[in-house]
């Protein structure tokens, strides 16, 4: 099936949301619409639509003019199974004692490696992104220093790979949450494939705002691989759901944003244990004072 995307940018979240709502009412209508902050400090937001019919470019131009956005860039996507292609191209990723791999590389883990089987799907976190790798390497470093966790939360979990890593490393209980229900469904499937279906709960929630997340607190280990802005907003919830000595691993932070995120968490009683940069991304490991 041939598909199209239509992408534009404009200043501000509210204008972006308004444009996204208007985009949904086009004819032909998009099957999906997304609004994302451009994480470069510009204040711009990207608005995009995914279409199974060729979008009306005149209507898109009118929308752009009315909402003050840049001109929409319309792209036609080849008719191919993108997930199958990505699966073929993804090679196993070693991250300390962990090996993240797809089902096509099942059995690739060495005798001393912990396998985490994640297939390409409609959720973030196959281990190939520097933020996921940074979290796994930071977690591995903590284990080498003697960390033992009993109660773990993975906030903004995507595929659930970080909660999975904790559940395979320790006899702990873990919960993975994501704001996207598709990500939650993906995480549930991944837990089953990895034999963790009865050990890792998966819920849909923004931050910690879900009954099961509240009930299980305080956590002694929390992963949050999101973005710098949401991480700053999450700091009060993070403090409310941890206790003295709890460890948090934060990522999704551009290198130039790391100091600002760290200072925010210092204000909520966290001190830095480690700061790890891979490419343009930083992972922070903090302890609750």
N, C-alpha and C positions, 0 to 999 in steps of 0.2 A: 504494500500500500504506500503510495506517495504521500508525504506529509510536508508541511511548511512551518517555519517559525517566523515571527515578526517581533523585532526587538527595538527598544528605544530607551533613552535616558532622559531624566529631568530632575530638577532640584527639589528635594524635600520628600519626606515620607507621605504626608497627607496628599499632596498632589499626585504622587505615585499611586496611592491606593485609589484615588478618584479616577485616574486614567485606567487602572486595571478594571475597575467596576464598569466603566464605559466600554472597555474592550470586550467584556463578556457579552454585551448586547449587540455585537456586530452580526451581520448576516452575509456569509456563513459565520457561525459562531465558533470560537476556539474550543477545543476539548479540554484545555487547561490554560490557566493564567498564573503567572508568578510575579512577585514584587520583591526585589532584593537590593539591599544597600550596597553600593560600590565601595569596597573597603580600601579606599586610597586617600581618604581625608577630604575628598572633593565636595562631599555633601550630596552627591548625585545618587539617584536610585534607578535601577534598571527594571523596566516593565516588559514582560514578554508574553506572547501567546503562541500556543501550539495548535496547528490546524490540520485537519484531515481533508479539507478542501482548500483550494487556493483562496487566500484572503482578498478582500476587496481593497486594493491599494489606494483607490481614491478615498474611500471611507477612512482608511488608516491615516492618510495625509490630513484629512479634515480633523480627525481626533488629535493628531499631533499639534495642529495649529490652534485648536480650541484650548488644549491643556498646556500649551507652551513647552512641549517636549521637542527633542531632536526628531528628525525624520525617521520613520520606522525603516529598519533594514529587514527586508523579506528574503528568506533563504528557502530553497527547495531542498529537501533531504532525500537522499537515495532510498530506494525501496530495498531495505536489507534488514536482517535481524541484528540490530546493534548489540544487544545483550550477548548473543552467541559470539559475535566478533570480538567483543571485549574479553569474554571468557577465554577465547583462544589466545589473545595477546597478553593477558595478565600472567606474569610469572610469579612464583612463590617469593614472598618477602620475609627475610630473616630479621627479627627484631629482638636481640638478646637471646633469651631462651625460647622465644616464641617464633613460630613459622606460620605466617598467614598465607593460605593457598586456596585455590578453587578446587571444585570436585574433580576437575580434570587432572589435578596433581595430587590426588589422594595417595597417601603412602610416601610422600616425598620427605617427610620430617625424619630427621636423624633420631637415634636412640635417646639422646639427651635433650631433644627439642620438644616443645609443647605445640601440637598442631592446632591451628584455628582455621576451620574450613569456612570460607566466605565466598560465595559466588557473586559475580556482578549482578546487581538488581537495582530496583528503584529506591535506593537508600544509600546514604554516605557511609564509607568506612570499609574499604577492601584492604586497607593496609598500605596501599600504594601512595596515598597522600602523605606529605611530610608531617601533617598534624597528627594523624593516627600513628605514624611511625614514632613521632616524638613522644606520644603518650606511652606507647608500649616500651620504648627504651627507658623512659623515666621510671616506669613501673618496675621493669627488670632491675634497674639500679637500686631501687628501694628494697626489693627482695634480697638482693645480694648484701644489703646492709642489715638484713634481719627483720624487715617488715613482715608482720603476719596480720592479716585483716580478717575480721569475722562478719562484718556487716558493710556491704558495698553498694553504692549507687552509681549508675552511669547516666548522667543527665545530658539530653541531646544525643541519644545513643546511636542513631542511625541503624546500622546493621546489628548493633549490640556487641561488636567485637571486643570492646574493653571490658564490659561485664563478663563476657565469655572468658577472657584472659584471666580475670580474677577468680572465677569459679573453677577454672582448670588448675590454677596455681595453688589455691587454698581450699580447705573444706568450709567455705564461707556460704552465707546466703547473700544473694545479690538481686538487685532490681534495676531494670533498664527502662528509661522513659524517653519519649520523643514527642514533639508537638505534632508530628505528621503520622496519621494512622497507617499510611502505607509503610512507613519505616517500622512501626510497631509490628505489623504483620510480618515484615521481612525478618525482624529480630526473633520473633516467635519461631519461624521456620528454621532460622540458623541455630537456635538453641536445640531444637529437636534433632537436626542433622549432627550436632556435636554431642549428643547424649546428655544435654543439660536441661531438657524440657521441664523437669520437676525441681530444678535448683535455681533457675533464674526467672523471676517474674518480669513480664514486659507490659508496660502501661503507656497510654497516650496522655500526655500532660505537658503544659508549659512550665518549665522549671520543676519545682517541687510541689506544684499545686494539684495534688491528687491524694485521696484518702490513704491509699496504701503506702505512698511515699512518706506521709506524715507519721503514720503508725509505726513504721520501721525505724524512724530516727531515734537517737542520733547515730550517724554513720561514722565509722572509723576510717573509711576510704571513699572518696568521691572523685569520679572522673567527670569533666565537663569540657568536651571538645566542641565548641560552638563558634562564636565570633566575639571580638573584643567588646563591642557595644552590649550585646546580651549578657556577656560575662560580668560586666560592671553592674548591670541592673540586678544580676543574680546574687551579688555579694551578701545582701541582708538575709536572703533565704538560705544561702550557704552557711552563714553563721548560726542561723536558727536551727539548722538540721545537723550540726556537728558539735563536738565538745572538745575540751582541752586535750591536745595530743592527736586529734584527727588530722589525716593527711588529705589534701586535695591536689589533683593534677588537672591543670587548665591548659587548653590549647585552642587553636583556631585564631591565634593572635599574631598579627604581622609584627615583625621585629621592632618596628618603630613604635608600636602600641604597647609593648610589653611593660615598660616602666610605668605607664599610666594605669594599666590593669593591676600591677603589683601594688602600687600605692593605694588604689581603691581597697584592695583586700587587707592591706596593712591597717587601714582605718577600721576594719571589722575584726581585728585581732588575729591576723594571719602573718606569719613570717616566712621568708623564703628559705627553702632547703636546696633548691636547684633551679637553674635557668638554662635551658637547652635550646639552641637554634639549629634548625635544619633548613637550608635554603632561605626563603624569605619568611619562615614561620618560627615562632618561639613557643616552647612548652614550659610552663611554670609549675614547680612542685612546691607547695606551701604547707606549713603546719599551723594548726590552731593553737594559739598561745594559751 
